[in-house]
Amino acid sequence: MSNLTACERLELIRHKDRPTVNDYIPAMFTRFMEFHGDRLFGDDAAIIGGIGYLSDTPVTVIAQVKGRNLEENKRTNFSMPHPEGYRKALRLAKQAEKFHRPVICLVDTPGAFCGVEAEERGQGEAIARNLYEFMTLRTPVISVVLGEGGSGGALALAVCDELAMLENALYSVISPRGAASILWKDGTKEKEACEMLKITAEDLMKFGVCDKIIAEPTGGAHMSREQTADNIYEYLVDAVYRLKKSEIDELLEKRYAKFRKIGMFTE
């Protein structure tokens, strides 16, 4: 596993050539068909969703989209979803539940968009609704953190039966810059906050938040998109196979217990 510091990993996952879901989805899923819109307001390019085949298993894929250049990032709002993105995700998850398809969520966001228009359309409610509904979704749910897993914007797609993280991914209750701004009133102390927060895959394995660390090529995922996609694919095929064998009521009990244990401590 990587011996990089959290700060070094933060720089790595922001590398301009790091693979995005636009690389992973075609590499891992066949016959993928994208669906649009939340049936309430509109579509959100920051979240892509649809159905496809993982090996020979039909699945629903919900993914947060990062761009590689300024134009792509403007289109996807720098991977910061609006409420309609989360409502689209929930619509597709409910459809997956109806047709007994496993749900695969690919997480990669610095956080949910916090602009005025997002608040006017109920950003907090949309995220909270996803947390509530995904907890009792009667189909297997697997989430993979690909790069940044920032705050509630990531958690809204990470209430799941198994949470995996790429080796250099980070997953946190708040972005390092946000934490620095709150703790020290200085966003430039992002590096100090990054180390303090304990947000690496290894840290989160110890805390029981992360269930699996997926290896990246030496130097990071951008060194071989194909190898990284193969590693994620192998994990997903195995996870879907295992989870589909479980009775759904047993799966829901384990999902509930998993999240109830997070943050527990003894004196």
Backbone hydrogen bonds, N-H to C=O, Kabsch-Sander energy under -0.5 kcal/mol:
donor,donor_aa,acceptor,acceptor_aa,energy
9,R,5,T,-2.2
10,L,6,A,-2.1
11,E,7,C,-1.8
12,L,8,E,-1.8
13,I,9,R,-2.8
14,R,10,L,-0.8
15,H,12,L,-1.6
18,R,15,H,-1.9
23,D,20,T,-2.0
24,Y,20,T,-2.0
25,I,21,V,-2.6
27,A,23,D,-1.0
28,M,24,Y,-1.9
29,F,25,I,-2.5
30,T,53,Y,-2.3
33,M,51,I,-3.0
35,F,49,G,-3.2
38,D,42,G,-1.3
47,I,44,D,-1.5
48,I,63,A,-3.0
49,G,35,F,-0.6
50,G,61,V,-2.1
51,I,33,M,-1.8
52,G,59,V,-2.1
53,Y,30,T,-2.6
54,L,57,T,-3.0
55,S,53,Y,-0.7
57,T,54,L,-2.2
59,V,52,G,-2.9
60,T,102,P,-2.7
61,V,50,G,-2.9
62,I,104,I,-2.6
63,A,48,I,-3.1
64,Q,106,L,-2.4
65,V,46,A,-2.6
66,K,64,Q,-0.6
73,N,69,N,-2.6
74,K,70,L,-2.4
75,R,71,E,-1.9
76,T,72,E,-2.0
77,N,74,K,-0.7
78,F,73,N,-2.9
79,S,76,T,-1.1
80,M,76,T,-0.7
80,M,77,N,-1.2
85,G,82,H,-1.2
86,Y,82,H,-1.3
87,R,83,P,-2.4
88,K,84,E,-1.9
89,A,85,G,-2.1
90,L,86,Y,-2.2
91,R,87,R,-2.2
92,L,88,K,-2.3
93,A,89,A,-2.1
94,K,90,L,-2.6
95,Q,91,R,-1.8
96,A,92,L,-2.2
97,E,93,A,-2.2
98,K,94,K,-2.0
99,F,95,Q,-1.7
100,H,97,E,-1.0
101,R,96,A,-2.7
103,V,140,P,-2.9
104,I,60,T,-3.1
105,C,103,V,-0.5
105,C,142,I,-3.0
106,L,62,I,-2.6
107,V,105,C,-0.6
107,V,144,V,-2.9
109,T,148,E,-2.5
113,F,81,P,-2.2
119,E,115,G,-2.0
120,E,116,V,-2.6
121,R,117,E,-1.4
122,G,119,E,-1.4
123,Q,118,A,-1.1
126,A,122,G,-2.4
127,I,123,Q,-2.2
128,A,124,G,-2.5
129,R,125,E,-2.8
130,N,126,A,-1.7
131,L,127,I,-2.2
132,Y,128,A,-2.3
133,E,129,R,-2.8
134,F,130,N,-2.8
135,M,131,L,-1.1
136,T,132,Y,-0.6
136,T,133,E,-0.8
137,L,134,F,-0.9
139,T,137,L,-1.8
142,I,103,V,-2.7
143,S,162,E,-2.4
144,V,105,C,-2.6
145,V,164,A,-2.7
146,L,107,V,-2.9
146,L,144,V,-0.7
147,G,107,V,-0.8
149,G,170,L,-1.4
150,G,109,T,-2.2
151,S,149,G,-0.7
151,S,172,S,-2.3
153,G,150,G,-0.6
154,A,150,G,-0.9
154,A,151,S,-1.4
155,L,151,S,-2.1
156,A,152,G,-2.0
157,L,154,A,-2.0
158,A,155,L,-2.1
160,C,158,A,-1.0
161,D,141,V,-2.7
162,E,141,V,-1.2
164,A,143,S,-2.9
164,A,162,E,-0.5
165,M,212,K,-2.4
166,L,145,V,-2.5
167,E,214,I,-2.3
169,A,166,L,-2.0
170,L,147,G,-2.8
171,Y,199,I,-1.9
172,S,149,G,-2.9
179,A,175,S,-2.7
180,A,176,P,-2.4
181,S,177,R,-2.2
182,I,178,G,-1.8
183,L,179,A,-3.2
184,W,180,A,-2.2
186,D,180,A,-1.6
189,K,186,D,-1.7
190,E,187,G,-0.7
191,K,188,T,-0.5
193,A,189,K,-2.0
194,C,190,E,-2.3
195,E,191,K,-1.6
196,M,192,E,-1.7
197,L,193,A,-2.0
201,A,169,A,-0.6
204,L,200,T,-2.3
205,M,201,A,-1.7
206,K,202,E,-1.8
207,F,203,D,-1.5
208,G,205,M,-0.9
209,V,204,L,-2.1
210,C,204,L,-1.6
211,D,163,L,-3.4
212,K,163,L,-1.2
214,I,165,M,-2.9
214,I,212,K,-0.5
215,A,213,I,-0.5
220,G,217,P,-2.6
223,M,220,G,-1.9
224,S,221,A,-1.2
228,T,224,S,-2.2
229,A,225,R,-2.6
230,D,226,E,-2.3
231,N,227,Q,-2.3
232,I,228,T,-2.3
233,Y,229,A,-2.7
234,E,230,D,-2.5
235,Y,231,N,-1.8
236,L,232,I,-2.7
237,V,233,Y,-2.7
238,D,234,E,-1.9
239,A,235,Y,-2.9
240,V,236,L,-2.9
241,Y,237,V,-1.9
242,R,238,D,-2.3
243,L,239,A,-2.8
244,K,240,V,-2.3
245,K,241,Y,-0.7
245,K,242,R,-0.7
246,S,243,L,-1.2
251,L,247,E,-2.3
252,L,248,I,-2.3
253,E,249,D,-1.9
254,K,250,E,-2.2
255,R,251,L,-2.3
256,Y,252,L,-2.4
257,A,253,E,-2.4
258,K,254,K,-2.4
259,F,255,R,-1.6
260,R,256,Y,-1.9
261,K,257,A,-1.7
262,I,258,K,-0.6
264,M,261,K,-2.0
